[in-house]
């Protein structure tokens, strides 16, 4: 079916191209493009330059650019004085028109001539990088790492954790990424936030962007770096794998599954999540599973409880249905179905039934003597003990605008 759809789409595109006829074409000898430059001044702007000559006046120009791995094309129409020669320097405000760093852009110019015909320049490529830092680049397996920190142990830990998360989660749940993953590490959470959209939450410490198979993180070198790299990168990379496993044009899995899997299977445990969860259970303030399907909001306490509840729901599913059940559930979401349909197809229950069963499981666990939480067997813990704090992580939008919500800083003990 998909093959027939692709053939039909290709045929329609060909017919549309032929219908345009001579009015829209690639650069022909009647237009000479002498300068098609672009320079990045991250995070403020990209400066595009155009010098073109034509046999007849050029009335309008249009810049079209897109992320190479993205599905959206951005269009800008800078003013130009009509004439047979155009010399243009256009500064695109990237604070307003935000794109994350370390993606590759493709761009071209479209020129409208006096007779109404349209001529396009050859497509150009631009590496959209954060030009404020010197970056160390390393690769291993499916991981491409860019780091401002040059310490070999820091870099080795980042590569090892990221590759481990991809390989082991993929083996357990039958998921294979379609391309390499880019990991970009800033020297601190504060430095990272200067590379994020304006007015981003001040607690952000990492971002996963599945559309571009990209993770941005801010981890300072020094004591605690190994543990924080393990926690942050294993969590964020898992979001990329989960997104790949459930990719479809219609819907995304709920936050309780996406965040729950990433939190449960990350390399470093966060024991204070159990405390927050039990407090909410006893006080009767546990959110419903349908409420957990959406974002957490920005309130720190609500965010902490959201992460705790999401992890607990997935832990219940693994305990009850095994990892085979999780694999079936991920596969069901790939069909673009609703939460109720995905659960019914894979596990034979719906959202409300899962909600009731999860709450009963929590109550039963509370009766038994407390047991220390072990590290998840999927991914080994790189350092013993609790983490110094939970860093807010916000997942940037996919093409269909899927976002993650904040995680607060945990109380210090």
C-alpha positions as CSV (number, residue, x, y, z in Angstrom):
1,X,0.0,0.0,0.0
2,X,2.8,2.4,1.0
3,X,4.6,1.6,-2.2
4,X,1.6,2.3,-4.3
5,X,1.1,5.6,-2.5
6,X,4.7,6.6,-3.1
7,X,4.3,5.8,-6.8
8,X,1.2,7.9,-6.9
9,X,2.9,10.8,-5.1
10,X,5.8,10.7,-7.5
11,X,3.5,10.7,-10.5
12,X,1.6,13.7,-9.1
13,X,4.8,15.6,-8.5
14,X,6.0,14.8,-12.1
15,X,2.7,16.1,-13.5
16,X,2.9,19.2,-11.4
17,X,6.4,19.9,-12.6
18,X,5.5,19.4,-16.3
19,X,2.4,21.6,-15.8
20,X,4.7,24.5,-14.7
21,X,6.4,24.4,-18.1
22,X,9.0,27.0,-18.9
23,X,7.8,29.5,-16.3
24,X,9.7,27.7,-13.5
25,X,13.1,26.2,-14.1
26,X,16.5,25.8,-12.7
27,X,19.0,28.5,-13.4
28,X,19.3,28.9,-17.2
29,X,21.9,30.9,-19.1
30,X,19.5,33.9,-19.1
31,X,20.3,34.3,-15.4
32,X,23.9,34.2,-14.1
33,X,24.3,33.6,-10.3
34,X,27.6,35.0,-9.2
35,X,27.2,34.8,-5.4
36,X,25.0,32.4,-3.4
37,X,26.8,32.7,-0.1
38,X,25.6,32.2,3.5
39,X,27.4,32.8,6.8
40,X,26.2,31.8,10.3
41,X,26.4,34.2,13.3
42,X,24.8,31.9,15.8
43,X,22.4,32.4,17.5
44,X,21.4,35.7,16.1
45,X,21.3,35.4,12.3
46,X,22.3,33.8,9.0
47,X,23.4,36.3,6.4
48,X,22.5,35.2,2.9
49,X,24.1,37.0,-0.1
50,X,22.9,37.0,-3.7
51,X,24.4,38.5,-6.8
52,X,22.6,37.7,-10.0
53,X,22.4,39.1,-13.5
54,X,19.6,38.6,-16.0
55,X,18.8,39.8,-19.5
56,X,15.6,41.3,-18.3
57,X,14.7,43.0,-15.0
58,X,14.4,40.9,-11.9
59,X,11.2,42.0,-10.2
60,X,11.2,39.9,-7.0
61,X,13.4,37.4,-5.1
62,X,12.5,34.7,-2.7
63,X,14.7,32.7,-0.4
64,X,13.7,29.1,0.4
65,X,15.6,27.1,3.0
66,X,14.9,23.9,4.9
67,X,16.6,21.5,7.3
68,X,18.0,18.7,5.2
69,X,16.4,16.1,7.5
70,X,13.2,18.1,8.0
71,X,9.9,18.3,6.2
72,X,9.3,22.1,6.4
73,X,10.5,24.7,4.0
74,X,10.9,28.3,5.2
75,X,10.3,31.2,2.9
76,X,11.6,34.7,3.1
77,X,10.9,37.6,0.6
78,X,13.4,40.3,1.1
79,X,12.8,43.6,-0.7
80,X,14.8,44.2,-3.8
81,X,15.2,47.1,-6.3
82,X,14.1,45.8,-9.7
83,X,16.8,45.7,-12.3
84,X,18.9,43.4,-14.4
85,X,21.5,43.0,-11.7
86,X,20.6,42.2,-8.1
87,X,23.0,42.5,-5.2
88,X,21.4,41.5,-2.0
89,X,22.6,40.9,1.6
90,X,19.8,39.4,3.7
91,X,20.1,38.8,7.4
92,X,17.6,36.2,8.6
93,X,16.8,36.7,12.3
94,X,17.2,33.2,13.8
95,X,16.1,34.3,17.2
96,X,12.7,34.8,15.8
97,X,12.9,32.0,13.2
98,X,14.5,29.5,15.5
99,X,16.2,26.4,14.4
100,X,18.5,24.2,16.6
101,X,22.2,24.3,16.0
102,X,24.1,21.4,14.3
103,X,21.6,20.7,11.6
104,X,22.4,21.0,7.9
105,X,20.3,23.4,5.8
106,X,19.6,23.4,2.1
107,X,18.7,26.7,0.4
108,X,18.0,28.2,-3.0
109,X,16.9,31.5,-4.4
110,X,13.8,32.0,-6.7
111,X,13.9,35.0,-9.1
112,X,10.7,36.4,-10.7
113,X,11.6,38.1,-14.0
114,X,9.7,41.0,-15.7
115,X,7.9,38.6,-18.0
116,X,6.6,36.6,-15.1
117,X,8.9,33.6,-15.5
118,X,10.6,32.1,-12.5
119,X,14.2,31.0,-12.3
120,X,15.7,29.0,-9.4
121,X,19.3,29.0,-8.4
122,X,21.2,25.7,-7.8
123,X,20.6,24.3,-4.3
124,X,23.3,25.2,-1.7
125,X,24.1,23.5,1.6
126,X,25.0,25.2,4.9
127,X,26.3,23.6,8.1
128,X,24.3,25.5,10.8
129,X,26.7,25.4,13.7
130,X,27.1,27.4,16.9
131,X,30.0,29.6,15.9
132,X,30.8,30.9,19.4
133,X,32.7,27.8,20.5
134,X,35.5,25.5,19.3
135,X,34.1,22.0,18.9
136,X,35.7,18.6,19.3
137,X,34.1,16.1,16.9
138,X,34.2,12.4,17.5
139,X,32.2,9.5,16.1
140,X,31.5,5.9,17.1
141,X,29.0,3.6,15.5
142,X,25.7,5.5,15.1
143,X,26.8,8.4,17.3
144,X,28.3,11.7,16.1
145,X,29.5,13.8,19.1
146,X,30.3,17.5,19.1
147,X,31.7,18.7,22.4
148,X,33.1,22.0,23.8
149,X,34.8,19.9,26.6
150,X,38.0,18.4,25.4
151,X,38.6,16.0,28.3
152,X,39.1,12.5,26.8
153,X,37.2,10.7,29.7
154,X,34.3,13.1,29.3
155,X,34.1,12.4,25.5
156,X,34.5,8.7,26.0
157,X,31.7,8.6,28.5
158,X,29.4,10.5,26.2
159,X,30.1,8.2,23.3
160,X,29.8,5.0,25.3
161,X,26.5,6.0,27.0
162,X,24.9,7.1,23.8
163,X,25.9,4.1,21.8
164,X,24.9,1.8,24.7
165,X,21.4,3.3,24.9
166,X,20.8,3.0,21.2
167,X,22.0,-0.6,20.8
168,X,20.5,-2.1,24.0
169,X,17.1,-0.5,23.8
170,X,17.0,-1.3,20.1
171,X,17.8,-5.0,20.8
172,X,15.2,-5.3,23.6
173,X,12.4,-3.7,21.7
174,X,13.3,-4.4,18.0
175,X,14.0,-0.8,17.0
176,X,16.7,0.4,14.6
177,X,17.4,4.0,14.0
178,X,17.4,5.1,10.4
179,X,20.5,7.2,10.6
180,X,23.2,8.6,12.8
181,X,22.5,10.5,16.0
182,X,24.1,13.8,16.7
183,X,25.0,14.6,20.3
184,X,26.0,18.2,21.0
185,X,27.4,19.0,24.5
186,X,27.8,22.5,25.8
187,X,30.1,23.3,28.8
188,X,27.1,24.0,31.2
189,X,23.3,24.1,31.3
190,X,23.6,27.9,31.2
191,X,25.6,27.8,28.0
192,X,23.1,25.4,26.5
193,X,20.2,27.7,27.2
194,X,21.8,30.4,25.1
195,X,21.4,28.1,22.1
196,X,17.7,27.4,22.8
197,X,14.7,29.5,21.8
198,X,14.1,32.8,23.6
199,X,12.2,32.6,26.8
200,X,13.0,28.9,27.3
201,X,12.6,27.7,30.8
202,X,15.6,28.6,33.0
203,X,16.0,25.0,34.3
204,X,16.6,23.3,30.9
205,X,19.5,21.0,30.8
206,X,18.9,18.9,27.7
207,X,16.8,18.7,24.6
208,X,16.0,15.8,22.3
209,X,14.7,16.6,18.8
210,X,13.7,13.4,17.0
211,X,13.0,15.0,13.7
212,X,16.7,15.7,13.3
213,X,18.0,12.8,15.4
214,X,19.6,15.5,17.6
215,X,20.3,15.8,21.3
216,X,21.6,19.0,22.9
217,X,22.9,18.9,26.4
218,X,24.8,21.1,28.9
219,X,27.1,19.2,31.2
220,X,30.0,20.8,33.0
221,X,33.3,18.9,33.2
222,X,34.6,17.9,36.6
223,X,33.2,15.9,39.6
224,X,29.9,14.4,38.8
225,X,30.2,14.8,35.0
226,X,30.3,11.1,34.3
227,X,27.1,10.4,36.3
228,X,25.2,13.3,34.8
229,X,26.3,12.4,31.2
230,X,25.0,8.9,31.9
231,X,21.7,10.1,33.2
232,X,21.1,12.8,30.6
233,X,22.3,11.1,27.5
234,X,20.7,7.7,28.1
235,X,17.4,9.5,28.8
236,X,17.5,11.8,25.7
237,X,18.8,9.2,23.3
238,X,16.0,6.9,24.3
239,X,13.5,9.5,23.2
240,X,15.0,9.4,19.7
241,X,14.7,5.6,19.6
242,X,11.1,5.7,20.9
243,X,10.2,8.4,18.3
244,X,11.7,6.2,15.6
245,X,9.7,3.2,16.9
246,X,6.4,5.0,16.8
247,X,6.9,7.3,13.8
248,X,3.7,7.8,11.7
249,X,2.1,10.8,10.0
250,X,-0.9,11.0,12.3
251,X,-0.1,10.9,16.0
252,X,2.5,10.5,18.7
253,X,2.5,8.2,21.8
254,X,1.4,9.7,25.1
255,X,3.8,11.4,27.5
256,X,3.3,8.6,30.0
257,X,4.8,6.1,27.6
258,X,7.5,8.3,26.0
259,X,8.7,9.9,29.2
260,X,8.0,6.7,31.3
261,X,10.2,4.6,29.1
262,X,13.0,7.1,28.9
263,X,13.0,7.6,32.7
264,X,12.7,3.9,33.6
265,X,15.4,2.8,31.3
266,X,17.9,5.7,31.8
267,X,21.2,4.6,33.3
268,X,21.0,6.5,36.6
269,X,18.1,6.0,39.0
270,X,16.3,9.0,40.6
271,X,15.0,7.7,43.9
272,X,13.2,10.8,44.9
273,X,10.7,10.1,42.2
274,X,9.4,7.2,44.4
275,X,8.9,9.6,47.3
276,X,6.9,12.1,45.2
277,X,4.8,9.2,43.8
278,X,4.0,7.7,47.2
279,X,3.1,11.2,48.7
280,X,0.7,11.8,45.8
281,X,-0.9,8.3,46.2
282,X,-1.5,8.8,49.9
283,X,-2.9,12.2,49.5
284,X,-5.2,11.2,46.6
285,X,-3.5,13.6,44.1
286,X,-2.2,11.1,41.6
287,X,-3.0,12.4,38.1
288,X,-5.2,10.3,35.9
289,X,-3.5,8.4,33.1
290,X,-5.5,10.5,30.5
291,X,-4.1,13.6,32.2
292,X,-0.6,12.1,32.0
293,X,-1.0,11.7,28.2
294,X,-0.5,15.5,27.8
295,X,2.3,17.8,29.0
296,X,3.2,18.3,32.6
297,X,3.0,22.1,32.7
298,X,5.8,24.2,34.1
299,X,5.1,23.9,37.8
300,X,8.1,22.1,39.4
301,X,6.1,20.0,41.8
302,X,3.7,18.9,39.1
303,X,6.6,18.2,36.7
304,X,8.3,16.0,39.3
305,X,5.1,14.1,40.0
306,X,4.5,13.7,36.2
307,X,7.9,12.1,35.7
308,X,7.4,9.8,38.7
309,X,3.9,8.7,37.6
310,X,5.0,8.1,34.0
311,X,7.9,5.9,35.1
312,X,5.7,4.0,37.5
313,X,3.0,3.3,34.8
314,X,5.7,1.9,32.4
315,X,7.2,-0.1,35.3
316,X,3.8,-1.6,35.9
317,X,3.4,-2.5,32.2
318,X,6.9,-4.2,32.1
319,X,6.1,-6.1,35.3
320,X,2.7,-7.2,34.1
321,X,3.2,-7.8,30.3
322,X,7.0,-8.0,30.0
323,X,9.2,-6.2,27.5
324,X,7.4,-8.1,24.8
325,X,4.2,-6.2,25.7
326,X,6.1,-2.9,25.5
327,X,7.4,-3.9,22.0
328,X,3.9,-4.7,20.9
329,X,2.6,-1.4,22.3
330,X,5.3,0.6,20.4
331,X,4.5,-1.2,17.2
332,X,0.8,-0.4,17.6
333,X,1.5,3.3,18.0
334,X,3.4,3.2,14.7
335,X,0.0,2.6,13.0
336,X,-1.2,6.1,14.0
337,X,-3.9,4.8,16.3
338,X,-5.4,6.4,19.5
339,X,-4.2,5.4,23.0
340,X,-7.2,3.2,23.6
341,X,-6.7,1.5,20.2
342,X,-3.0,0.9,20.8
343,X,-3.5,-0.6,24.2
344,X,-6.4,-2.8,23.0
345,X,-4.4,-4.1,20.0
346,X,-1.2,-4.8,22.0
347,X,-2.4,-5.6,25.5
348,X,-6.1,-6.2,25.4
349,X,-7.0,-3.2,27.7
350,X,-7.9,0.4,27.3
351,X,-6.6,3.6,29.0
352,X,-9.2,3.5,31.9
353,X,-8.5,-0.2,32.6
354,X,-4.8,0.5,32.7
355,X,-5.3,3.4,35.0
356,X,-7.3,1.3,37.5
357,X,-4.9,-1.6,37.3
358,X,-1.9,0.7,37.8
359,X,-3.4,2.3,40.9
360,X,-4.3,-1.0,42.4
361,X,-0.7,-2.2,41.8
362,X,0.7,0.9,43.5
363,X,-1.6,0.3,46.5
364,X,-0.5,-3.3,46.8
365,X,3.1,-2.4,46.6
366,X,2.7,0.1,49.4
367,X,1.5,-2.7,51.7
368,X,4.6,-4.7,51.2
369,X,7.9,-3.7,52.9
370,X,9.8,-1.2,50.9
371,X,12.6,-2.6,48.8
372,X,15.5,-0.6,47.5
373,X,15.2,0.2,43.8
374,X,17.8,-1.5,41.7
375,X,19.2,0.0,38.5
376,X,17.3,-1.1,35.4
377,X,18.9,-4.2,34.0
378,X,18.8,-2.8,30.5
379,X,21.4,-0.1,31.1
380,X,24.1,-0.4,33.8
381,X,24.5,2.4,36.2
382,X,27.8,4.2,35.7
383,X,28.0,5.6,39.2
384,X,26.4,4.5,42.5
385,X,24.2,6.6,44.6
386,X,21.5,9.2,43.9
387,X,22.0,12.0,41.4
388,X,22.6,15.5,42.7
389,X,19.6,16.9,40.9
390,X,17.0,16.4,38.2
391,X,17.7,18.7,35.3
392,X,14.8,20.1,33.4
393,X,14.6,18.6,29.9
394,X,12.4,19.9,27.2
395,X,11.9,18.1,24.0
396,X,11.7,20.4,21.0
397,X,8.9,19.9,18.5
398,X,8.9,17.3,15.9
399,X,7.3,18.1,12.5
400,X,3.9,17.5,14.2
401,X,5.0,19.5,17.3
402,X,5.7,17.1,20.0
403,X,7.2,18.6,23.1
404,X,8.5,17.5,26.5
405,X,7.9,19.5,29.6
406,X,10.1,20.7,32.4
407,X,11.8,18.6,35.1
408,X,12.6,20.5,38.3
409,X,15.7,20.5,40.3
410,X,15.4,17.9,43.0
411,X,15.8,18.9,46.6
412,X,19.3,18.5,48.0
413,X,19.9,16.2,50.9
